[in-house]
Amino acid sequence: LQGCPVVEVRQKDGVVLHKVPGNAFTIGQEVQGTVDMERRLDLMRAHTGEHLLFSALNRLVPDLELVKISITPAKKSLIVRGELNLDIVSEAEKFVNSAIASGLNIKEEIVNRDDPKVLDARVKLERIYGDKIRLIRIGDVDLAACSGIHVKNTSEIGMLLVERLVSAKPQGDFEIEFDVGPIAVQKALSFKTIALKSAAILGSGPEDVVSALENLRTEATMAKDALRSYVKQAVEDLEPEIIGGVPAYHMISRGADRRTLSEEATKKVQDGRSVCILLDRGERTTIVIASGKRSGKDANIILKKCLEPLGGKGGGNSTFATGAIESGAKVEDVLENVKRALSETNV
């Protein structure tokens, strides 16, 4: 209005109210209003697409409940409660785009609250005040009560693309993010390129990317399990070296997870007199130190003495401490630093 952005529009007692922060209007002043048609068309497409998408999902999952709708230039999504998966959502997406291609007319009708048509519509009467209800009919595929803005024909939507299906707890079970129009087309092309590049990396056809990734995940899980077993056995087979007057077990691994290192180091000092130092070389050097309660050695002090000169971070207590050094130091040199700190440290 008069060049000032309208951030909200409401209707109260039959009067349309515009919220215009920072305006200098005076009572009775006549102002010029304009509409950002690019933004408006995006919202019209999205509102209409949302009707089609939920209707299609509801056909596939009859007890699906619509919890929340978010339609803005920045984000378009539905939050629903019910059992969904990507296959169901994909099937609904196909239905929507078929309806878009069919060029279905969209009609608006204002009816009385007790009109029989309301019984056939998707509507939450408890959220509607007053005697009149606005119904939006999309061809013969959907009829719903709505106060939003819509296109006149489904062909104006152009395309609807579901981008993400994610958990929406605690509000609902799932959030379905989507886009419409030219943006949906651009993103679909981008996703296609990603799929083709992924297929090339995996050495498979685009239609086999999912199965190839599942195979990789299975192989990675097996490799992690094998490495975990190796680390456990290797730590179990360690022989102690007397450092600073106590039996000290130490080992350098590659690619072991911190949880396994922590568990095995703790087991190794159950006699109460020993110290266990486990390091892992990866993108960064991980350090785990466990100290028996009767060893007279403080694991946290030992760790800090080792980390401070090398710019590492970590912490713990007298019996257990863990940390990491991002880069720059050889893991063998780090081990020597820990051993030196162990020989100089007492509780």
N, C-alpha and C positions, 0 to 999 in steps of 0.2 A: 504494500500500500504506500503510494507516494515514494517508492524507492526503498522503504523500510521492510526488512524481512518479516513475514508472518510465521511465528513458530508454533502456533496452535489455533485451531478453529473449533468452536463449540456451538451447540444450539441450546438455548435456554428459553423456555416459554415462547417458542416459536420465533425467537430472534437469533440470528447468526452473530456470534461474537468472535472477533479476531484478536489474538494476543500479539501485540507488536511492541517488544521492548525498546526503550530508548526513543520513542517517538515524541514529536513536539506538536501533536495535533491539538486542536481546540474543538470544543463542543459545537456541532453544527457545521464544521468544516467539510467541504466536499473534497474527496481524495480520489486519485486514479489507481485502480488495482490492475495488476498484470499477473499472468500465470506463467511459471517456468514450465513450458510444455514438454521439454525433454524429461524433466523430473516427474511431471504429472503422468506422462505416458508410461514411464517405467513403473510407477506405482499402480496404474490401471492394469497393466499387463500382469504384475505380480499378484494383485488382489484376485483377478480372474483365474490366474494359474493356480493360486492356493485353493480356490474352490474345486477346481478340477482334480488337483493332486489329492486332497483329502477324500473327495468323493471316490476316486479310484482306489485309494488305500482301504477305504471303508467297505468297498465291494469285496475286497480280498480278505479283510479282517473285520467281520461284522461287529465285533464288540470293541473296536478301536475307539478311544475317547480323545477328542481334541481338547487339549489343556490350554494352550496359548498360541497366539499368532503374532509374529513380528514381521511387519512389512515396512521397511524403510529403504532409502537409497543405499545405505551401507550394508544392510543385512535383511535377508528374506528367509524366514524359517517357520516351521511348525513344531510345537512340542506336543507329543501324543503319549497316551498311556495304552499299552497293549503289546502283543507279541509281534515284533517285526524283525526282518533281516534284509540284507541287501538284495536278495533275489525277489522278495515281495516288492520292495521299493522300486526295483528296476522294472518289474512287470507293470506297476502303477504308472511309472514314468512313460512307458510305451503307450499305455492307454491315453494318457494326457496328450502326448504329441500326435496321436492319431486323431483325437478330438480337435486339436489345433488345426491339423491339416484338413479336416472335414469342413471347416468354416462354419461352425455352429453360431446361430444368432443368439444374442444375449438380451433378455428383456427384463425390465424393471416394473414391478407392480406394487402399489400400496394397497393393503387389504386390512379389513378389520381383524381384531384379535381373534374373534370367534369364526372367522371365515374357514370353511372346510379345507381350503388349500393349505392352510397352516399345518394341518395334520400330515400332509405329504412332504412338508419341508423339513430341512435340517435346521432346527431352531432351539434355543434355550430361552424359554419364555420368562424364566425367573430373572433374566438379565435385561429384559425389555420392559420399559415403563411407558404407559400410555395405551391407547386403544388401537393405534395404527402400527402395522408391521410392514416393513419394506422387504419384498421378496425378489431375489435375483434368480432368474431361470436361464440355464445354459442348455440350449437345444432340448433334447430329451434325456440328458445325462445327469443333470443336477438342479436342485431347487433348494435354496437356502436363504434364511433371513440374514441380511447384511446391510450395514450403513456405509460401506466403503465405496470406492470409485472403481469402475470397470470399463473395459473396452466394449464395443458394440458387437464384435464378432471375434470368435476365437482365433481366426487367422491373424488378427492384429498382434497376438502374443508372440508369434514367430516361432518360438521354441521354449521349452522348459527343460532345464538341466538340473538334476539332483547332484549336489557337490559333495555332501557329507552326511553320514548317518552316525550320530554319536550319542553317548549316554546323556540324559537330561536330569538325572536324579539330583535332588529330591523332588523337583517339580513334576516330572513325568518320567516315562521310561526311555524315550528317545527324542532327539531333536533332529529334524530333517532340514538341512540347509539347501536352498535352491536358488537358481537365477533364471531370468527370462530375457527374451529379445536378443538383440545383437550381442550383449555381454555373454549370454548363455552360449551363443554360437562360437564366440571367440574362445571361451573357456573349454568348450567341447573340443575344439581344434587343438588347444594347448594340451589337454589330457590325452588326445590321440597321439601327439608327438611324444609325450612322456611314455605312453604305452609302447610305441615303436622303438624308442631308445632303450627302454627296459628289456624288450624282447631281444634286441641286438646284443646287449650286454650278457643276457642269459643264454643266448644262442638258441632261442626258440621262436616260434611264431607268436604274434600278438595274442592269439586265442589260447596259447598254452602258458602265458606268463604266470597265471595264478598257480597252476600245478607245478611249474618250475620253481616258483618261490616256496611253495609248500615243501618240495623236495629239499631245497636249500635249508629251510628251517629245520627239517628233520635231521639233516646231516650236521647242521651246526649244534643241535641239541645233543646228538650222539658224540660229537667231538668234545663238547663241554663236559659231558659225563665221563668220557675217557680221560680227559685232562684232570678232572676232579679226582678220579680214582688214582691216577698216577701221582698226583701231589700228596694225597693221603698216604699212599704206600711209601713214597720217598721220604716224607717227614717221619713216618714210623720207623724207617730203617736208619735214620740219622744217628751217628755216634757223637757224643759230646766232646767239646774242646774246653779245657779249663781256662777261663778268662776272668781275671779279677778275682780269682779264688773260688769260682763257682762253675758247675758244669753248664756249658752253653751250647745249645744246638743252633745251627744256622744253615740256611739254604737259599739259593737264588732260583726262582722259577720264571717261566715266561707265559703270560696269558692266563694265569690263575686268578680266580675271583677272590675279592677280599674276604667274603664270608667264609670260604673254605680255609684260607690262610688263618683267619682268626680262630676258627674252630679247632684246627689242627695244632696251632701254637698253644692254645689253652690246654689241650689234652696232654701236650708234651711236658708241661710243668706241673702235672698233678702230684708229683712226689714232693712238691713244696720247696725244693732246694735249687731247682734248675731255672735257667733262662732260655727262652726260645726266640730266635730272630729270623723272621721269614721275609724275604724281599721278592718282589716280582717286577720284571722289566717288561714294560709295554709302552704305550704312548707316554706314560709317566712312571716313575719308580714308586711302587707301593711298599710301605714298611709296616710290619706288624711285630710288636714286641710283647711277649708274655713273660711275667716274672713270678716265680713261686713265692708264697708268702713268707717262707723262712730263708729265702735266698740272700736277703740283705741288699737287694738291688731294686731301685725305683724305676719302673718301666717308663714312666712319663718324663722323668728327668733325663734318662738316657736318650729318649726320642728327641727331646728339645735340644740337647747338646749336639745331636747329629743334624737336626733340621736347620737350626739358626744360621750356621755358616753357609748353607746351601740354598737358603731362601724357601725352604719347604714349609708346609703347614700340617698341623695335626695336634693331637692331644689325647688325654686319657687319665689314668690314675696309676697308683704305685704298682698294681699287678698286671695292668693291660693298657697298651697305648698303640695308636695307629696313626699314620700320616702318609704324606706323599710329596714328592719333588717333581715338579712339572717337566723340567728338562735341563740339560746342561751338564749334569754329573753322571759319570759312569756308575752303573749299579755296583760294580766291584769296589769302587772307591767309597760308595755310600756304606757298603758293608764294613769296610775297614774303619770308617768313622764311627759306626755303631759299636764295633768291637772295642775301639779306643775309649769311647764314652762309657762302655760297660766296665772296663778295667779301672776307670777313674771314679765311678759312681757307687755310692752306698746310700741306704735309706737314711 
